[in-house]
Amino acid sequence: MVKIAIRDNPDFLISDIELKRKGKSYTIDTLTRLVKLYKDSELFFLLGSDAINELQDWKEPEKIFQKVKVVIALRPGFDRINPENRFVKKSLLIPINGLNISSTQIRERVRAGKSIRYLVPQEVEEFIQSKNLYRS
């Protein structure tokens, strides 16, 4: 679905690194691989503000900040963060405006037989319908 959603935008790339990895996939492992692949680039890891409080439970969270610059998107409704959080202090905070859309909401709407028009690109909606995804 990501391929479908971004196919007409040359500014986006898609990676299947995590799909090809055997076993569990951890952010630090993916970032380590991306840093090697794009060694001449400055990489940023965009993280939603709703996830910042869970970061301490991730595998080797401190190493994430050594590999890349972490950007916390202050999502509407999730923009109250603890400025004393050690990870927040190391991050670049960026308030974002936008629609309050979540993948959970999209799946729930499909399951309930409700429209997801304007929540996803039309081609993605058609894919979901053609594959009968999220119905059960």
BALOBA-1460 file (C-alpha; in Angstrom, 3 decimals):
// residues 136
<rec num="1" residu="m" x="0.000" y="0.000" z="0.000"/>
<rec num="2" residu="v" x="2.911" y="2.344" z="0.656"/>
<rec num="3" residu="k" x="4.198" y="1.702" z="-2.881"/>
<rec num="4" residu="i" x="0.785" y="2.613" z="-4.242"/>
<rec num="5" residu="a" x="0.517" y="5.732" z="-2.100"/>
<rec num="6" residu="i" x="3.913" y="7.191" z="-3.064"/>
<rec num="7" residu="r" x="4.439" y="5.940" z="-6.622"/>
<rec num="8" residu="d" x="3.814" y="9.332" z="-8.237"/>
<rec num="9" residu="n" x="6.071" y="11.258" z="-5.842"/>
<rec num="10" residu="p" x="9.769" y="11.214" z="-6.801"/>
<rec num="11" residu="d" x="10.709" y="12.646" z="-3.385"/>
<rec num="12" residu="f" x="9.806" y="9.407" z="-1.599"/>
<rec num="13" residu="l" x="11.671" y="6.112" z="-1.459"/>
<rec num="14" residu="i" x="10.448" y="2.854" z="-0.039"/>
<rec num="15" residu="s" x="12.589" y="0.291" z="1.721"/>
<rec num="16" residu="d" x="11.953" y="-3.392" z="2.288"/>
<rec num="17" residu="i" x="14.862" y="-3.812" z="4.708"/>
<rec num="18" residu="e" x="12.588" y="-4.839" z="7.555"/>
<rec num="19" residu="l" x="10.572" y="-7.207" z="5.397"/>
<rec num="20" residu="k" x="13.709" y="-9.057" z="4.304"/>
<rec num="21" residu="r" x="15.155" y="-9.294" z="7.809"/>
<rec num="22" residu="k" x="14.658" y="-12.617" z="9.529"/>
<rec num="23" residu="g" x="13.306" y="-12.573" z="13.059"/>
<rec num="24" residu="k" x="12.269" y="-9.492" z="14.977"/>
<rec num="25" residu="s" x="12.831" y="-6.103" z="13.438"/>
<rec num="26" residu="y" x="14.149" y="-3.350" z="15.667"/>
<rec num="27" residu="t" x="14.475" y="0.328" z="14.799"/>
<rec num="28" residu="i" x="18.149" y="0.452" z="15.753"/>
<rec num="29" residu="d" x="18.942" y="-2.408" z="13.345"/>
<rec num="30" residu="t" x="17.103" y="-0.706" z="10.508"/>
<rec num="31" residu="l" x="18.781" y="2.627" z="11.184"/>
<rec num="32" residu="t" x="22.205" y="0.990" z="11.352"/>
<rec num="33" residu="r" x="21.610" y="-0.523" z="7.919"/>
<rec num="34" residu="l" x="20.286" y="2.738" z="6.457"/>
<rec num="35" residu="v" x="23.293" y="4.668" z="7.782"/>
<rec num="36" residu="k" x="25.565" y="2.209" z="5.960"/>
<rec num="37" residu="l" x="23.528" y="2.418" z="2.755"/>
<rec num="38" residu="y" x="23.359" y="6.226" z="2.779"/>
<rec num="39" residu="k" x="26.738" y="6.977" z="4.362"/>
<rec num="40" residu="d" x="27.068" y="10.332" z="2.581"/>
<rec num="41" residu="s" x="23.660" y="11.552" z="3.756"/>
<rec num="42" residu="e" x="22.362" y="13.084" z="6.944"/>
<rec num="43" residu="l" x="19.507" y="10.907" z="8.139"/>
<rec num="44" residu="f" x="16.560" y="11.912" z="10.274"/>
<rec num="45" residu="f" x="14.222" y="9.628" z="12.168"/>
<rec num="46" residu="l" x="10.722" y="11.054" z="12.412"/>
<rec num="47" residu="l" x="8.881" y="9.930" z="15.498"/>
<rec num="48" residu="g" x="5.362" y="10.845" z="16.534"/>
<rec num="49" residu="s" x="5.073" y="12.599" z="19.874"/>
<rec num="50" residu="d" x="2.685" y="9.888" z="21.032"/>
<rec num="51" residu="a" x="5.550" y="7.352" z="20.872"/>
<rec num="52" residu="i" x="8.270" y="9.324" z="22.671"/>
<rec num="53" residu="n" x="7.244" y="8.080" z="26.114"/>
<rec num="54" residu="e" x="7.631" y="4.465" z="24.979"/>
<rec num="55" residu="l" x="11.124" y="4.959" z="23.579"/>
<rec num="56" residu="q" x="12.830" y="3.811" z="26.778"/>
<rec num="57" residu="d" x="11.345" y="0.346" z="26.142"/>
<rec num="58" residu="w" x="12.877" y="0.064" z="22.660"/>
<rec num="59" residu="k" x="16.041" y="-1.883" z="21.887"/>
<rec num="60" residu="e" x="19.092" y="0.337" z="22.489"/>
<rec num="61" residu="p" x="17.277" y="3.685" z="22.352"/>
<rec num="62" residu="e" x="20.408" y="5.706" z="23.150"/>
<rec num="63" residu="k" x="22.120" y="4.349" z="20.027"/>
<rec num="64" residu="i" x="19.305" y="5.698" z="17.864"/>
<rec num="65" residu="f" x="20.432" y="9.209" z="18.776"/>
<rec num="66" residu="q" x="24.044" y="8.341" z="17.916"/>
<rec num="67" residu="k" x="23.079" y="7.123" z="14.438"/>
<rec num="68" residu="v" x="20.588" y="9.759" z="13.258"/>
<rec num="69" residu="k" x="18.925" y="13.020" z="14.185"/>
<rec num="70" residu="v" x="15.605" y="12.367" z="15.857"/>
<rec num="71" residu="v" x="12.693" y="14.622" z="14.975"/>
<rec num="72" residu="i" x="9.562" y="14.503" z="17.098"/>
<rec num="73" residu="a" x="6.430" y="15.501" z="15.234"/>
<rec num="74" residu="l" x="4.110" y="17.147" z="17.729"/>
<rec num="75" residu="r" x="0.859" y="15.704" z="16.451"/>
<rec num="76" residu="p" x="-2.367" y="17.503" z="17.293"/>
<rec num="77" residu="g" x="-3.852" y="15.892" z="20.384"/>
<rec num="78" residu="f" x="-0.502" y="14.292" z="21.259"/>
<rec num="79" residu="d" x="1.563" y="17.453" z="21.625"/>
<rec num="80" residu="r" x="1.853" y="17.401" z="25.417"/>
<rec num="81" residu="i" x="5.251" y="15.963" z="26.101"/>
<rec num="82" residu="n" x="7.453" y="16.026" z="29.149"/>
<rec num="83" residu="p" x="10.307" y="18.451" z="28.412"/>
<rec num="84" residu="e" x="12.362" y="16.666" z="31.093"/>
<rec num="85" residu="n" x="12.253" y="13.388" z="29.169"/>
<rec num="86" residu="r" x="15.885" y="12.593" z="28.324"/>
<rec num="87" residu="f" x="14.938" y="11.677" z="24.746"/>
<rec num="88" residu="v" x="12.952" y="14.859" z="24.196"/>
<rec num="89" residu="k" x="16.010" y="16.887" z="25.226"/>
<rec num="90" residu="k" x="18.054" y="15.224" z="22.448"/>
<rec num="91" residu="s" x="15.426" y="15.691" z="19.739"/>
<rec num="92" residu="l" x="14.300" y="18.346" z="17.344"/>
<rec num="93" residu="l" x="10.639" y="19.186" z="18.053"/>
<rec num="94" residu="i" x="8.441" y="20.168" z="15.131"/>
<rec num="95" residu="p" x="4.759" y="21.041" z="15.535"/>
<rec num="96" residu="i" x="2.716" y="19.742" z="12.633"/>
<rec num="97" residu="n" x="-0.707" y="20.659" z="11.413"/>
<rec num="98" residu="g" x="-2.767" y="18.078" z="9.730"/>
<rec num="99" residu="l" x="-5.561" y="15.654" z="9.831"/>
<rec num="100" residu="n" x="-5.893" y="13.483" z="12.874"/>
<rec num="101" residu="i" x="-5.877" y="10.172" z="10.998"/>
<rec num="102" residu="s" x="-4.553" y="6.916" z="12.361"/>
<rec num="103" residu="s" x="-4.099" y="3.476" z="10.826"/>
<rec num="104" residu="t" x="-6.215" y="2.093" z="13.670"/>
<rec num="105" residu="q" x="-9.040" y="4.449" z="12.746"/>
<rec num="106" residu="i" x="-8.813" y="3.431" z="9.087"/>
<rec num="107" residu="r" x="-8.932" y="-0.291" z="9.916"/>
<rec num="108" residu="e" x="-11.879" y="0.245" z="12.280"/>
<rec num="109" residu="r" x="-13.805" y="2.209" z="9.655"/>
<rec num="110" residu="v" x="-13.257" y="-0.506" z="7.033"/>
<rec num="111" residu="r" x="-14.300" y="-3.202" z="9.521"/>
<rec num="112" residu="a" x="-17.493" y="-1.235" z="10.270"/>
<rec num="113" residu="g" x="-18.259" y="-0.781" z="6.564"/>
<rec num="114" residu="k" x="-17.662" y="2.988" z="6.716"/>
<rec num="115" residu="s" x="-15.974" y="5.072" z="4.046"/>
<rec num="116" residu="i" x="-12.259" y="5.835" z="4.183"/>
<rec num="117" residu="r" x="-12.464" y="8.240" z="1.279"/>
<rec num="118" residu="y" x="-10.086" y="11.188" z="1.765"/>
<rec num="119" residu="l" x="-8.319" y="9.336" z="4.580"/>
<rec num="120" residu="v" x="-6.106" y="7.396" z="2.159"/>
<rec num="121" residu="p" x="-5.289" y="7.888" z="-1.533"/>
<rec num="122" residu="q" x="-8.006" y="6.529" z="-3.805"/>
<rec num="123" residu="e" x="-5.685" y="3.822" z="-5.161"/>
<rec num="124" residu="v" x="-4.993" y="2.590" z="-1.619"/>
<rec num="125" residu="e" x="-8.704" y="2.491" z="-0.842"/>
<rec num="126" residu="e" x="-9.277" y="0.434" z="-3.998"/>
<rec num="127" residu="f" x="-6.464" y="-1.948" z="-3.016"/>
<rec num="128" residu="i" x="-7.952" y="-2.437" z="0.457"/>
<rec num="129" residu="q" x="-11.339" y="-3.176" z="-1.080"/>
<rec num="130" residu="s" x="-9.978" y="-5.503" z="-3.767"/>
<rec num="131" residu="k" x="-8.037" y="-7.557" z="-1.204"/>
<rec num="132" residu="n" x="-10.910" y="-7.449" z="1.301"/>
<rec num="133" residu="l" x="-8.524" y="-6.206" z="4.004"/>
<rec num="134" residu="y" x="-9.498" y="-5.376" z="7.603"/>
<rec num="135" residu="r" x="-12.964" y="-6.926" z="7.319"/>
<rec num="136" residu="s" x="-12.614" y="-9.344" z="10.210"/>
